[in-house]
Amino acid sequence: MNTSIAIQILPNVLEEDELIRIVDEVIDYIKSTGYNYYVGPFETTVEGDYDGLMEIVKNCQIVAAKAGCESMSTYVKIAYKPEGDVLTIDKKVTKHHI
């Protein structure tokens, strides 16, 4: 696993319930990909191969748009190691959630 991304989709909507609904649809999409993920309060982290994760980044925005989001801001952090593995979600956070 050579890549880890953190993605945050911020729908430009007025109502809080609508924002949550759209973000929940994006998270449901991420869950459906089969990649290992971790949902945090500000962003969702996903780990896997670079090309697959870049496809997820693109599709998250498409999912939000199809959910009725006319505009959004998307913030992405990428940890990439072409030869070898990046630190896993488990190594980064598990000790803090016991």
C-alpha positions in Angstrom: 0.0 0.0 0.0 1.9 3.0 -1.3 -0.6 5.8 -0.9 -2.8 7.3 1.8 -5.2 10.2 1.2 -7.3 12.4 3.4 -10.3 13.8 1.6 -12.7 16.5 2.8 -15.7 17.5 0.7 -17.4 20.7 1.9 -20.7 21.2 0.1 -21.7 24.8 -0.5 -25.2 24.5 1.0 -27.1 26.6 3.5 -28.7 23.9 5.7 -26.7 21.8 8.1 -28.9 18.7 7.5 -28.3 19.0 3.8 -24.5 19.2 4.3 -24.6 16.1 6.4 -26.8 14.2 3.9 -24.4 14.9 1.1 -21.3 14.1 3.1 -22.9 10.9 4.2 -23.5 9.9 0.6 -19.8 10.5 -0.2 -18.8 8.4 2.8 -21.1 5.6 1.7 -19.4 5.7 -1.7 -16.0 5.5 0.0 -17.2 2.5 2.1 -18.4 0.8 -1.1 -15.0 0.9 -2.8 -13.5 -1.9 -0.6 -10.5 0.2 0.4 -9.5 0.5 4.1 -10.8 3.9 5.4 -11.2 5.9 8.6 -13.9 8.5 9.1 -12.8 11.4 11.2 -14.7 14.5 12.2 -13.2 16.7 9.4 -12.0 14.3 6.8 -12.0 10.6 5.7 -8.7 8.8 5.3 -8.4 6.1 2.7 -5.4 3.9 1.9 -4.4 1.8 -1.1 -2.8 2.2 -4.5 -2.3 5.6 -6.0 -4.4 5.3 -9.2 -7.3 3.8 -7.3 -7.3 6.5 -4.7 -7.1 9.3 -7.4 -10.2 7.7 -8.9 -11.9 7.9 -5.5 -11.0 11.6 -5.2 -12.6 12.3 -8.6 -15.7 10.1 -7.8 -16.3 11.7 -4.4 -17.0 15.0 -6.2 -19.2 13.3 -8.7 -21.2 11.6 -5.9 -21.7 14.9 -4.1 -22.9 16.6 -7.3 -25.3 13.8 -8.0 -26.6 14.1 -4.5 -27.6 17.7 -5.4 -24.6 19.7 -4.4 -24.2 22.4 -7.0 -20.8 23.5 -5.7 -18.2 22.3 -3.2 -14.7 22.7 -2.0 -12.6 19.6 -1.9 -9.4 19.3 0.2 -7.1 16.4 -0.3 -3.9 15.4 1.4 -1.7 12.7 -0.2 1.0 10.6 1.3 2.7 8.7 -1.5 5.7 6.4 -1.5 6.5 5.0 -5.0 8.7 2.3 -3.6 7.4 0.8 -0.4 4.5 1.4 2.0 3.2 4.5 3.7 2.3 4.5 7.4 -1.1 2.8 7.8 -4.2 4.3 9.5 -3.8 1.7 12.2 -0.2 2.7 13.0 -1.2 6.3 13.1 -4.3 6.3 15.2 -5.2 3.0 16.8 -3.2 3.7 20.0 -5.3 6.8 20.6 -8.7 5.0 20.4 -8.2 2.2 22.9 
